[in-house]
Every structure is written in structure tokens, then in C-alpha cells.
Amino acid sequence: MNMHDLRDIESEIDKIKDWLTWSKVGDKFIYYRGFLAGDMKEEDPKVVRLAKRIQEVVNQLYETKVITLIQRKVDKEIYEYIAIKT
């Protein structure tokens, strides 16, 4: 993994953290758009790292009841993964 990839991934994580800072209970945030499970098996290692890191962070927030999670189908194998602040 090169440092540029790491910065890109952490930038996406920072967007989630920033949203948590200013959001109110009930606010929604699209934290991923695509097919998360499929992207974790993608050939591009950067896509895999991003998908896994986002899933890791979001799962931790969900398990600690900071957010709840929903998804909305946009197109064939394209979803919006949405966090709702609790």
C-alpha cells in the first residue's frame, strides 16, 4: 500500500467522523455507494482496502449504538449504504 492510497482511505473515514461531529440524532449520511460485499472481492486492491476499512469503522459505530444502518438499492448491484445517527 502506498501512502497516497492510505491518505485517500483515511480521507473517506474522516468524512464519516466529521459527519458524526456535526450531525444530530436522525441525520443520515451515505457512507458508501456501490456493492460493498462485492467490492471487498474486487481485483483492484485499493477498492478492497477502502471497502474493508469503511466496513470496519461503520461496524464499530453500529456495535456501539452510535449509528444504525440501512441501504437503498439504486441500480443493479449498486446500493447506497446509509448511516443514521442514533
N, CA, C and O atoms as a GROMACS GRO file, in nm:
protein
  344
    1MET      N    1   0.086  -0.118   0.000
    1MET     CA    2   0.000   0.000   0.000
    1MET      C    3   0.090   0.123   0.000
    1MET      O    4   0.180   0.136   0.082
    2ASN      N    5   0.064   0.213  -0.093
    2ASN     CA    6   0.144   0.335  -0.091
    2ASN      C    7   0.074   0.441  -0.006
    2ASN      O    8  -0.044   0.428   0.028
    3MET      N    9   0.148   0.544   0.029
    3MET     CA   10   0.094   0.646   0.121
    3MET      C   11  -0.024   0.721   0.060
    3MET      O   12  -0.114   0.763   0.132
    4HIS      N   13  -0.023   0.739  -0.072
    4HIS     CA   14  -0.135   0.808  -0.136
    4HIS      C   15  -0.265   0.730  -0.115
    4HIS      O   16  -0.368   0.790  -0.084
    5ASP      N   17  -0.260   0.599  -0.130
    5ASP     CA   18  -0.378   0.516  -0.108
    5ASP      C   19  -0.427   0.527   0.036
    5ASP      O   20  -0.547   0.539   0.062
    6LEU      N   21  -0.333   0.524   0.128
    6LEU     CA   22  -0.368   0.533   0.271
    6LEU      C   23  -0.436   0.667   0.301
    6LEU      O   24  -0.534   0.671   0.376
    7ARG      N   25  -0.384   0.775   0.244
    7ARG     CA   26  -0.446   0.908   0.266
    7ARG      C   27  -0.587   0.912   0.208
    7ARG      O   28  -0.677   0.968   0.270
    8ASP      N   29  -0.607   0.853   0.090
    8ASP     CA   30  -0.740   0.850   0.029
    8ASP      C   31  -0.839   0.776   0.118
    8ASP      O   32  -0.952   0.821   0.138
    9ILE      N   33  -0.796   0.662   0.170
    9ILE     CA   34  -0.884   0.581   0.255
    9ILE      C   35  -0.916   0.657   0.383
    9ILE      O   36  -1.032   0.665   0.423
   10GLU      N   37  -0.815   0.713   0.446
   10GLU     CA   38  -0.839   0.785   0.571
   10GLU      C   39  -0.920   0.911   0.547
   10GLU      O   40  -0.992   0.955   0.637
   11SER      N   41  -0.912   0.971   0.430
   11SER     CA   42  -0.995   1.086   0.395
   11SER      C   43  -1.142   1.046   0.395
   11SER      O   44  -1.228   1.122   0.441
   12GLU      N   45  -1.172   0.928   0.343
   12GLU     CA   46  -1.310   0.879   0.344
   12GLU      C   47  -1.358   0.853   0.488
   12GLU      O   48  -1.473   0.881   0.521
   13ILE      N   49  -1.271   0.801   0.571
   13ILE     CA   50  -1.305   0.777   0.712
   13ILE      C   51  -1.326   0.911   0.782
   13ILE      O   52  -1.416   0.924   0.865
   14ASP      N   53  -1.244   1.010   0.750
   14ASP     CA   54  -1.260   1.143   0.810
   14ASP      C   55  -1.396   1.204   0.777
   14ASP      O   56  -1.454   1.274   0.860
   15LYS      N   57  -1.446   1.178   0.658
   15LYS     CA   58  -1.579   1.229   0.621
   15LYS      C   59  -1.687   1.173   0.714
   15LYS      O   60  -1.778   1.244   0.754
   16ILE      N   61  -1.675   1.046   0.747
   16ILE     CA   62  -1.770   0.984   0.841
   16ILE      C   63  -1.756   1.048   0.979
   16ILE      O   64  -1.856   1.084   1.041
   17LYS      N   65  -1.633   1.063   1.025
   17LYS     CA   66  -1.609   1.122   1.157
   17LYS      C   67  -1.656   1.267   1.162
   17LYS      O   68  -1.715   1.309   1.262
   18ASP      N   69  -1.632   1.344   1.057
   18ASP     CA   70  -1.679   1.482   1.052
   18ASP      C   71  -1.831   1.488   1.060
   18ASP      O   72  -1.887   1.569   1.132
   19TRP      N   73  -1.897   1.401   0.985
   19TRP     CA   74  -2.044   1.395   0.988
   19TRP      C   75  -2.092   1.367   1.130
   19TRP      O   76  -2.186   1.430   1.178
   20LEU      N   77  -2.028   1.273   1.198
   20LEU     CA   78  -2.070   1.241   1.335
   20LEU      C   79  -2.056   1.361   1.428
   20LEU      O   80  -2.134   1.376   1.522
   21THR      N   81  -1.958   1.444   1.403
   21THR     CA   82  -1.932   1.561   1.487
   21THR      C   83  -2.046   1.663   1.478
   21THR      O   84  -2.090   1.716   1.580
   22TRP      N   85  -2.093   1.692   1.357
   22TRP     CA   86  -2.193   1.798   1.341
   22TRP      C   87  -2.336   1.747   1.328
   22TRP      O   88  -2.429   1.826   1.333
   23SER      N   89  -2.355   1.618   1.311
   23SER     CA   90  -2.491   1.566   1.288
   23SER      C   91  -2.571   1.558   1.417
   23SER      O   92  -2.517   1.555   1.527
   24LYS      N   93  -2.703   1.553   1.397
   24LYS     CA   94  -2.796   1.537   1.508
   24LYS      C   95  -2.860   1.400   1.497
   24LYS      O   96  -2.854   1.336   1.392
   25VAL      N   97  -2.922   1.355   1.605
   25VAL     CA   98  -2.994   1.227   1.605
   25VAL      C   99  -3.095   1.228   1.490
   25VAL      O  100  -3.172   1.322   1.474
   26GLY      N  101  -3.092   1.121   1.412
   26GLY     CA  102  -3.184   1.108   1.299
   26GLY      C  103  -3.125   1.152   1.166
   26GLY      O  104  -3.180   1.121   1.061
   27ASP      N  105  -3.013   1.226   1.169
   27ASP     CA  106  -2.949   1.267   1.044
   27ASP      C  107  -2.894   1.145   0.972
   27ASP      O  108  -2.852   1.047   1.034
   28LYS      N  109  -2.895   1.153   0.838
   28LYS     CA  110  -2.848   1.043   0.754
   28LYS      C  111  -2.724   1.084   0.677
   28LYS      O  112  -2.703   1.201   0.646
   29PHE      N  113  -2.641   0.984   0.648
   29PHE     CA  114  -2.518   1.006   0.574
   29PHE      C  115  -2.491   0.884   0.485
   29PHE      O  116  -2.486   0.771   0.533
   30ILE      N  117  -2.473   0.908   0.355
   30ILE     CA  118  -2.437   0.799   0.265
   30ILE      C  119  -2.286   0.779   0.278
   30ILE      O  120  -2.206   0.862   0.234
   31TYR      N  121  -2.249   0.668   0.338
   31TYR     CA  122  -2.108   0.644   0.364
   31TYR      C  123  -2.041   0.558   0.258
   31TYR      O  124  -1.918   0.547   0.254
   32TYR      N  125  -2.120   0.497   0.170
   32TYR     CA  126  -2.063   0.416   0.062
   32TYR      C  127  -2.167   0.400  -0.047
   32TYR      O  128  -2.286   0.384  -0.019
   33ARG      N  129  -2.121   0.404  -0.170
   33ARG     CA  130  -2.208   0.381  -0.285
   33ARG      C  131  -2.140   0.278  -0.374
   33ARG      O  132  -2.026   0.297  -0.417
   34GLY      N  133  -2.209   0.170  -0.401
   34GLY     CA  134  -2.154   0.060  -0.480
   34GLY      C  135  -2.215  -0.070  -0.433
   34GLY      O  136  -2.333  -0.074  -0.396
   35PHE      N  137  -2.136  -0.174  -0.434
   35PHE     CA  138  -2.180  -0.305  -0.385
   35PHE      C  139  -2.073  -0.352  -0.287
   35PHE      O  140  -1.976  -0.417  -0.326
   36LEU      N  141  -2.092  -0.317  -0.161
   36LEU     CA  142  -1.988  -0.332  -0.059
   36LEU      C  143  -1.933  -0.474  -0.052
   36LEU      O  144  -1.811  -0.492  -0.052
   37ALA      N  145  -2.018  -0.574  -0.046
   37ALA     CA  146  -1.970  -0.712  -0.037
   37ALA      C  147  -1.890  -0.750  -0.160
   37ALA      O  148  -1.785  -0.814  -0.149
   38GLY      N  149  -1.936  -0.711  -0.276
   38GLY     CA  150  -1.863  -0.739  -0.400
   38GLY      C  151  -1.733  -0.663  -0.409
   38GLY      O  152  -1.633  -0.715  -0.459
   39ASP      N  153  -1.734  -0.538  -0.362
   39ASP     CA  154  -1.613  -0.456  -0.368
   39ASP      C  155  -1.502  -0.511  -0.278
   39ASP      O  156  -1.384  -0.486  -0.303
   40MET      N  157  -1.539  -0.586  -0.176
   40MET     CA  158  -1.437  -0.647  -0.089
   40MET      C  159  -1.365  -0.761  -0.160
   40MET      O  160  -1.262  -0.809  -0.111
   41LYS      N  161  -1.417  -0.804  -0.273
   41LYS     CA  162  -1.356  -0.912  -0.352
   41LYS      C  163  -1.304  -0.861  -0.487
   41LYS      O  164  -1.263  -0.939  -0.572
   42GLU      N  165  -1.305  -0.731  -0.504
   42GLU     CA  166  -1.264  -0.666  -0.630
   42GLU      C  167  -1.117  -0.696  -0.661
   42GLU      O  168  -1.039  -0.724  -0.570
   43GLU      N  169  -1.080  -0.689  -0.785
   43GLU     CA  170  -0.941  -0.712  -0.825
   43GLU      C  171  -0.850  -0.595  -0.787
   43GLU      O  172  -0.732  -0.615  -0.761
   44ASP      N  173  -0.905  -0.476  -0.784
   44ASP     CA  174  -0.825  -0.357  -0.750
   44ASP      C  175  -0.803  -0.354  -0.599
   44ASP      O  176  -0.899  -0.337  -0.524
   45PRO      N  177  -0.678  -0.369  -0.554
   45PRO     CA  178  -0.653  -0.374  -0.410
   45PRO      C  179  -0.694  -0.246  -0.336
   45PRO      O  180  -0.728  -0.252  -0.218
   46LYS      N  181  -0.690  -0.131  -0.404
   46LYS     CA  182  -0.730  -0.007  -0.338
   46LYS      C  183  -0.879  -0.010  -0.306
   46LYS      O  184  -0.920   0.033  -0.198
   47VAL      N  185  -0.959  -0.060  -0.398
   47VAL     CA  186  -1.104  -0.071  -0.375
   47VAL      C  187  -1.130  -0.165  -0.258
   47VAL      O  188  -1.214  -0.137  -0.173
   48VAL      N  189  -1.058  -0.276  -0.253
   48VAL     CA  190  -1.074  -0.373  -0.144
   48VAL      C  191  -1.039  -0.310  -0.010
   48VAL      O  192  -1.113  -0.324   0.087
   49ARG      N  193  -0.925  -0.240  -0.005
   49ARG     CA  194  -0.884  -0.177   0.122
   49ARG      C  195  -0.985  -0.072   0.167
   49ARG      O  196  -1.018  -0.064   0.286
   50LEU      N  197  -1.034   0.008   0.073
   50LEU     CA  198  -1.132   0.111   0.108
   50LEU      C  199  -1.260   0.047   0.161
   50LEU      O  200  -1.311   0.087   0.265
   51ALA      N  201  -1.311  -0.051   0.090
   51ALA     CA  202  -1.436  -0.117   0.132
   51ALA      C  203  -1.421  -0.181   0.269
   51ALA      O  204  -1.509  -0.167   0.354
   52LYS      N  205  -1.311  -0.250   0.291
   52LYS     CA  206  -1.291  -0.316   0.421
   52LYS      C  207  -1.274  -0.216   0.534
   52LYS      O  208  -1.327  -0.237   0.643
   53ARG      N  209  -1.201  -0.109   0.509
   53ARG     CA  210  -1.177  -0.009   0.614
   53ARG      C  211  -1.307   0.063   0.651
   53ARG      O  212  -1.337   0.084   0.769
   54ILE      N  213  -1.384   0.100   0.550
   54ILE     CA  214  -1.512   0.164   0.577
   54ILE      C  215  -1.603   0.069   0.654
   54ILE      O  216  -1.666   0.110   0.751
   55GLN      N  217  -1.611  -0.055   0.611
   55GLN     CA  218  -1.695  -0.153   0.680
   55GLN      C  219  -1.651  -0.171   0.825
   55GLN      O  220  -1.735  -0.182   0.914
   56GLU      N  221  -1.521  -0.174   0.848
   56GLU     CA  222  -1.468  -0.188   0.984
   56GLU      C  223  -1.512  -0.071   1.073
   56GLU      O  224  -1.560  -0.093   1.184
   57VAL      N  225  -1.496   0.050   1.025
   57VAL     CA  226  -1.532   0.169   1.103
   57VAL      C  227  -1.682   0.175   1.128
   57VAL      O  228  -1.726   0.201   1.240
   58VAL      N  229  -1.760   0.152   1.024
   58VAL     CA  230  -1.905   0.160   1.036
   58VAL      C  231  -1.958   0.051   1.129
   58VAL      O  232  -2.047   0.077   1.210
   59ASN      N  233  -1.904  -0.069   1.120
   59ASN     CA  234  -1.948  -0.177   1.209
   59ASN      C  235  -1.919  -0.143   1.355
   59ASN      O  236  -2.001  -0.171   1.443
   60GLN      N  237  -1.804  -0.083   1.381
   60GLN     CA  238  -1.770  -0.045   1.518
   60GLN      C  239  -1.870   0.060   1.570
   60GLN      O  240  -1.915   0.050   1.684
   61LEU      N  241  -1.903   0.157   1.488
   61LEU     CA  242  -2.001   0.259   1.528
   61LEU      C  243  -2.139   0.197   1.550
   61LEU      O  244  -2.211   0.237   1.642
   62TYR      N  245  -2.175   0.102   1.467
   62TYR     CA  246  -2.304   0.034   1.480
   62TYR      C  247  -2.308  -0.049   1.609
   62TYR      O  248  -2.406  -0.045   1.683
   63GLU      N  249  -2.202  -0.124   1.634
   63GLU     CA  250  -2.197  -0.210   1.753
   63GLU      C  251  -2.201  -0.130   1.882
   63GLU      O  252  -2.249  -0.179   1.984
   64THR      N  253  -2.152  -0.007   1.878
   64THR     CA  254  -2.155   0.078   1.998
   64THR      C  255  -2.278   0.168   2.001
   64THR      O  256  -2.290   0.259   2.083
   65LYS      N  257  -2.371   0.141   1.908
   65LYS     CA  258  -2.500   0.210   1.901
   65LYS      C  259  -2.492   0.359   1.874
   65LYS      O  260  -2.580   0.435   1.914
   66VAL      N  261  -2.386   0.401   1.807
   66VAL     CA  262  -2.371   0.541   1.766
   66VAL      C  263  -2.456   0.568   1.642
   66VAL      O  264  -2.510   0.677   1.624
   67ILE      N  265  -2.466   0.466   1.557
   67ILE     CA  266  -2.544   0.476   1.433
   67ILE      C  267  -2.626   0.350   1.415
   67ILE      O  268  -2.600   0.246   1.476
   68THR      N  269  -2.726   0.360   1.329
   68THR     CA  270  -2.795   0.243   1.276
   68THR      C  271  -2.773   0.246   1.125
   68THR      O  272  -2.739   0.351   1.069
   69LEU      N  273  -2.793   0.134   1.060
   69LEU     CA  274  -2.757   0.123   0.920
   69LEU      C  275  -2.874   0.079   0.834
   69LEU      O  276  -2.953  -0.007   0.873
   70ILE      N  277  -2.885   0.139   0.718
   70ILE     CA  278  -2.982   0.097   0.617
   70ILE      C  279  -2.912   0.102   0.482
   70ILE      O  280  -2.804   0.158   0.467
   71GLN      N  281  -2.977   0.043   0.383
   71GLN     CA  282  -2.925   0.056   0.246
   71GLN      C  283  -3.042   0.072   0.152
   71GLN      O  284  -3.154   0.028   0.178
   72ARG      N  285  -3.012   0.138   0.040
   72ARG     CA  286  -3.114   0.163  -0.062
   72ARG      C  287  -3.056   0.117  -0.196
   72ARG      O  288  -2.945   0.154  -0.233
   73LYS      N  289  -3.134   0.036  -0.268
   73LYS     CA  290  -3.090  -0.010  -0.399
   73LYS      C  291  -3.110   0.102  -0.500
   73LYS      O  292  -3.219   0.158  -0.510
   74VAL      N  293  -3.005   0.133  -0.574
   74VAL     CA  294  -3.008   0.241  -0.671
   74VAL      C  295  -3.020   0.183  -0.812
   74VAL      O  296  -3.091   0.237  -0.897
   75ASP      N  297  -2.949   0.074  -0.836
   75ASP     CA  298  -2.946   0.010  -0.967
   75ASP      C  299  -2.901  -0.135  -0.944
   75ASP      O  300  -2.875  -0.176  -0.831
   76LYS      N  301  -2.891  -0.210  -1.051
   76LYS     CA  302  -2.845  -0.348  -1.038
   76LYS      C  303  -2.706  -0.349  -0.975
   76LYS      O  304  -2.610  -0.294  -1.031
   77GLU      N  305  -2.695  -0.411  -0.860
   77GLU     CA  306  -2.572  -0.423  -0.783
   77GLU      C  307  -2.509  -0.288  -0.744
   77GLU      O  308  -2.389  -0.281  -0.720
   78ILE      N  309  -2.590  -0.184  -0.737
   78ILE     CA  310  -2.546  -0.053  -0.687
   78ILE      C  311  -2.639  -0.015  -0.572
   78ILE      O  312  -2.760  -0.007  -0.589
   79TYR      N  313  -2.579   0.007  -0.458
   79TYR     CA  314  -2.654   0.044  -0.338
   79TYR      C  315  -2.595   0.170  -0.277
   79TYR      O  316  -2.477   0.201  -0.296
   80GLU      N  317  -2.677   0.241  -0.205
   80GLU     CA  318  -2.630   0.347  -0.117
   80GLU      C  319  -2.638   0.291   0.024
   80GLU      O  320  -2.743   0.247   0.069
   81TYR      N  321  -2.525   0.293   0.092
   81TYR     CA  322  -2.517   0.246   0.230
   81TYR      C  323  -2.526   0.369   0.318
   81TYR      O  324  -2.445   0.461   0.307
   82ILE      N  325  -2.626   0.369   0.405
   82ILE     CA  326  -2.662   0.491   0.478
   82ILE      C  327  -2.652   0.468   0.629
   82ILE      O  328  -2.703   0.369   0.682
   83ALA      N  329  -2.585   0.560   0.696
   83ALA     CA  330  -2.579   0.560   0.841
   83ALA      C  331  -2.680   0.663   0.894
   83ALA      O  332  -2.695   0.771   0.836
   84ILE      N  333  -2.747   0.628   1.001
   84ILE     CA  334  -2.840   0.720   1.068
   84ILE      C  335  -2.790   0.735   1.212
   84ILE      O  336  -2.773   0.637   1.285
   85LYS      N  337  -2.767   0.858   1.251
   85LYS     CA  338  -2.718   0.883   1.386
   85LYS      C  339  -2.826   0.854   1.488
   85LYS      O  340  -2.941   0.896   1.473
   86THR      N  341  -2.789   0.779   1.593
   86THR     CA  342  -2.886   0.743   1.697
   86THR      C  343  -2.860   0.820   1.826
   86THR      O  344  -2.932   0.802   1.924
   0.00000   0.00000   0.00000
